[in-house]
């Protein structure tokens, strides 16, 4: 098993703070590097048996799979942190803004497109694509490829919350370099609110699994005012750039490699490991594979 890491006594970096609504976050130094520790969301108001959601587990697994797919994502580790005598499992995310780099989310860059009626936070697909074409921050062709690969990987992992505020860009003021930031904020992948009962049901009941493939989760990106259903949208094959991204991502997916990684994730049960492997492989078989075969 992976070495057990305890972040409780790591030096706190009080000069760093992080925004966002999904759980508590603090900055720490671990082995000479700066990390953001993400804490699990309370599950008290969720209709499951979880006291805390699995968002930290999802963050680590999904970010790691992005990297396995050749899409640059944050480096993450799972570890322990004790608060008021209670031990919690946290996700340590290497802070890619450490040092002089400045971060700008896509919402901010979208707001720089002056000849558009859409605001920065709007997630209508055609408005996003228009902003990608017209923004002058990075090369629009590379950005469009990045967007669609991120969308396809989110479809594979069932991400329901990839809005304009949780992907973006880095700027190095010393080197005058602008670049696309690593993928981050993946805690809404892999059904983070599923408890053991839900996981067992999905593994044992084909209809329960199919519901979570064909019906939900949906994307945060909208088409004609409605959140995109990943299955319907990708099978519609309406956007050639998206079809090309499906082909690129599909050919990079190695389920044996993904399964090996999941088997080595600490702190999770055998049930969770089986659930994550089956959930991903089923979404691959039912969502991505038919599109790949139809458009190749």
RAFEN-V717987 format. One record per residue. N is the residue number from 1. PHI is phi in radians with two decimals (999 if undefined). D_LAST is the distance of its C-alpha to the last C-alpha in Angstrom with 2 decimals. Layout:
{{N & PHI & D_LAST} {N & PHI & D_LAST}}
This chain:
{{1 & 999 & 39.68} {2 & -1.00 & 39.03} {3 & -0.98 & 42.33} {4 & -1.39 & 43.79} {5 & -1.94 & 44.22} {6 & -2.00 & 46.96} {7 & -1.62 & 46.72} {8 & -0.97 & 49.93} {9 & -1.72 & 52.18} {10 & -1.18 & 49.81} {11 & -1.03 & 51.30} {12 & -1.42 & 50.40} {13 & -1.80 & 49.35} {14 & -1.24 & 51.16} {15 & -1.38 & 50.30} {16 & -1.96 & 46.67} {17 & -2.50 & 45.54} {18 & -2.22 & 42.22} {19 & -1.53 & 41.46} {20 & 1.98 & 39.26} {21 & -1.67 & 40.05} {22 & -1.64 & 38.37} {23 & 1.64 & 41.20} {24 & -1.30 & 43.76} {25 & -2.50 & 42.87} {26 & -2.37 & 45.13} {27 & -1.80 & 44.90} {28 & -2.38 & 46.15} {29 & -1.85 & 46.45} {30 & -2.37 & 45.26} {31 & 0.89 & 45.72} {32 & 1.40 & 46.21} {33 & -2.15 & 43.05} {34 & -1.63 & 42.75} {35 & -2.20 & 40.87} {36 & -1.68 & 40.46} {37 & -1.61 & 41.33} {38 & -1.81 & 39.72} {39 & -1.75 & 41.76} {40 & -1.18 & 40.61} {41 & -1.28 & 41.06} {42 & -1.12 & 43.83} {43 & -1.78 & 42.69} {44 & -1.03 & 46.07} {45 & -1.75 & 44.86} {46 & -1.66 & 41.69} {47 & -1.40 & 41.70} {48 & -2.40 & 41.14} {49 & -1.52 & 43.39} {50 & -1.36 & 42.27} {51 & -1.42 & 44.97} {52 & -2.37 & 42.29} {53 & -1.30 & 38.58} {54 & -1.60 & 36.03} {55 & -1.09 & 34.75} {56 & -1.20 & 35.84} {57 & -1.10 & 34.03} {58 & -1.05 & 30.85} {59 & -1.00 & 31.34} {60 & -1.19 & 31.55} {61 & -1.13 & 28.78} {62 & -1.15 & 26.20} {63 & -1.07 & 27.20} {64 & -1.15 & 26.96} {65 & -1.21 & 23.47} {66 & -0.93 & 22.36} {67 & -1.11 & 23.86} {68 & -1.10 & 22.21} {69 & -1.49 & 18.79} {70 & 1.43 & 19.94} {71 & -1.85 & 20.93} {72 & -1.07 & 24.64} {73 & -2.33 & 26.79} {74 & -1.04 & 30.49} {75 & -1.49 & 32.17} {76 & -2.32 & 33.76} {77 & -2.50 & 36.29} {78 & -1.74 & 37.97} {79 & -2.78 & 41.75} {80 & -1.87 & 44.94} {81 & -2.62 & 47.21} {82 & -1.74 & 50.51} {83 & -2.18 & 51.82} {84 & 0.91 & 55.27} {85 & 1.43 & 55.20} {86 & -1.87 & 51.82} {87 & -1.50 & 48.97} {88 & -2.19 & 45.52} {89 & -1.59 & 42.12} {90 & -2.08 & 40.77} {91 & -1.90 & 37.66} {92 & -1.63 & 38.53} {93 & -1.93 & 36.14} {94 & -1.00 & 36.77} {95 & -1.37 & 37.93} {96 & -1.35 & 35.74} {97 & -1.73 & 38.24} {98 & -1.05 & 41.13} {99 & 1.57 & 43.26} {100 & -1.69 & 42.99} {101 & -1.21 & 39.42} {102 & -1.88 & 39.19} {103 & -1.93 & 36.50} {104 & -2.29 & 35.35} {105 & -1.36 & 33.07} {106 & -1.09 & 30.54} {107 & -0.98 & 33.09} {108 & -1.15 & 35.58} {109 & -1.20 & 33.32} {110 & -1.07 & 32.16} {111 & -1.20 & 35.88} {112 & -1.41 & 36.28} {113 & -1.43 & 34.31} {114 & -1.33 & 37.39} {115 & -1.62 & 36.01} {116 & -2.43 & 34.24} {117 & -1.48 & 35.79} {118 & -1.55 & 33.82} {119 & -1.52 & 35.58} {120 & -1.09 & 34.27} {121 & -1.48 & 33.87} {122 & -1.14 & 31.99} {123 & -1.91 & 28.55} {124 & -1.14 & 27.30} {125 & -0.98 & 23.68} {126 & -1.11 & 24.32} {127 & -1.20 & 27.48} {128 & -1.09 & 25.73} {129 & -1.15 & 23.19} {130 & -1.11 & 26.20} {131 & -1.14 & 28.11} {132 & -1.06 & 25.37} {133 & -1.17 & 25.37} {134 & -1.65 & 29.19} {135 & -1.10 & 30.35} {136 & -2.07 & 31.85} {137 & -1.38 & 31.95} {138 & -2.35 & 28.88} {139 & -1.02 & 26.25} {140 & -1.12 & 24.32} {141 & -1.16 & 20.98} {142 & -1.12 & 21.27} {143 & -1.18 & 22.53} {144 & -1.13 & 19.70} {145 & -1.07 & 17.17} {146 & -1.10 & 19.65} {147 & -1.02 & 20.07} {148 & -1.23 & 16.49} {149 & -1.15 & 16.14} {150 & -1.09 & 19.50} {151 & -1.08 & 18.53} {152 & -1.17 & 15.56} {153 & -1.13 & 17.93} {154 & -1.09 & 20.63} {155 & -1.11 & 18.61} {156 & -1.08 & 18.24} {157 & -1.71 & 21.98} {158 & 1.20 & 23.27} {159 & -1.42 & 24.96} {160 & -1.82 & 27.11} {161 & -2.49 & 28.90} {162 & -1.57 & 26.84} {163 & -1.65 & 29.06} {164 & -1.28 & 29.97} {165 & -1.66 & 32.78} {166 & -2.20 & 30.94} {167 & -2.68 & 28.65} {168 & 3.11 & 29.80} {169 & -2.45 & 31.19} {170 & -2.11 & 33.84} {171 & -2.33 & 36.48} {172 & -1.77 & 38.79} {173 & -1.18 & 41.93} {174 & -1.34 & 43.39} {175 & -1.57 & 40.48} {176 & 1.01 & 39.33} {177 & -1.92 & 35.74} {178 & -1.94 & 33.35} {179 & -2.65 & 30.18} {180 & -1.31 & 27.78} {181 & -1.31 & 29.46} {182 & -1.03 & 28.09} {183 & -1.09 & 26.67} {184 & -2.60 & 29.63} {185 & 0.99 & 31.05} {186 & -1.89 & 28.73} {187 & -1.21 & 31.51} {188 & -1.68 & 30.00} {189 & -1.55 & 27.11} {190 & 1.06 & 27.38} {191 & 0.83 & 29.94} {192 & -1.13 & 32.89} {193 & -1.63 & 35.43} {194 & -1.34 & 34.75} {195 & -1.65 & 37.85} {196 & -1.04 & 38.34} {197 & -1.12 & 38.92} {198 & -1.13 & 35.66} {199 & -1.05 & 33.72} {200 & -1.12 & 35.42} {201 & -1.10 & 34.75} {202 & -1.14 & 31.01} {203 & -1.23 & 30.92} {204 & -1.67 & 33.07} {205 & -2.11 & 31.98} {206 & -1.04 & 28.53} {207 & -1.13 & 29.35} {208 & -1.14 & 30.35} {209 & -1.16 & 27.08} {210 & -1.06 & 25.04} {211 & -1.04 & 27.19} {212 & -1.53 & 26.17} {213 & -1.92 & 22.45} {214 & -1.48 & 22.31} {215 & -1.88 & 25.36} {216 & -2.65 & 26.18} {217 & -1.32 & 26.21} {218 & -1.73 & 24.92} {219 & -1.35 & 24.09} {220 & -1.32 & 27.03} {221 & -1.29 & 25.01} {222 & -1.98 & 25.89} {223 & -2.25 & 24.50} {224 & 0.96 & 27.39} {225 & 1.50 & 29.82} {226 & -1.99 & 28.22} {227 & -1.06 & 26.64} {228 & -1.24 & 22.90} {229 & -1.45 & 21.93} {230 & -0.98 & 18.90} {231 & -1.09 & 17.57} {232 & -1.08 & 18.25} {233 & -1.15 & 17.03} {234 & -1.16 & 13.60} {235 & -1.27 & 13.07} {236 & -1.24 & 14.40} {237 & 0.89 & 11.47} {238 & -1.43 & 14.28} {239 & -2.05 & 13.83} {240 & -1.06 & 11.21} {241 & -1.11 & 12.70} {242 & -1.20 & 12.30} {243 & -1.04 & 8.58} {244 & -1.14 & 8.42} {245 & -1.14 & 11.08} {246 & -1.02 & 9.50} {247 & -1.13 & 6.92} {248 & -1.13 & 10.18} {249 & -1.17 & 12.42} {250 & -1.02 & 10.78} {251 & -1.26 & 10.89} {252 & -1.63 & 14.47} {253 & -1.33 & 15.72} {254 & -2.14 & 18.38} {255 & -1.15 & 20.17} {256 & -1.14 & 23.02} {257 & -1.15 & 23.69} {258 & -1.11 & 23.64} {259 & -1.10 & 25.93} {260 & -1.07 & 28.23} {261 & -1.07 & 28.59} {262 & -1.07 & 29.39} {263 & -1.07 & 31.89} {264 & -1.72 & 33.75} {265 & -1.23 & 34.05} {266 & -1.36 & 37.79} {267 & 1.28 & 39.69} {268 & -1.96 & 37.35} {269 & -1.42 & 38.07} {270 & -1.10 & 36.35} {271 & -1.08 & 35.50} {272 & -1.08 & 33.78} {273 & -1.06 & 31.82} {274 & -1.13 & 30.64} {275 & -1.08 & 29.83} {276 & -1.08 & 27.70} {277 & -1.13 & 25.74} {278 & -1.19 & 25.21} {279 & -1.07 & 24.43} {280 & -1.19 & 21.65} {281 & -1.15 & 20.14} {282 & -1.22 & 20.39} {283 & -1.14 & 18.69} {284 & -1.09 & 15.84} {285 & -1.19 & 15.68} {286 & -1.64 & 16.33} {287 & -1.85 & 14.75} {288 & -1.42 & 11.84} {289 & -1.03 & 10.51} {290 & -1.06 & 10.09} {291 & -1.18 & 8.31} {292 & -1.04 & 5.78} {293 & -1.20 & 5.61} {294 & -1.30 & 6.05} {295 & -1.90 & 3.83} {296 & -1.28 & 0.00}}
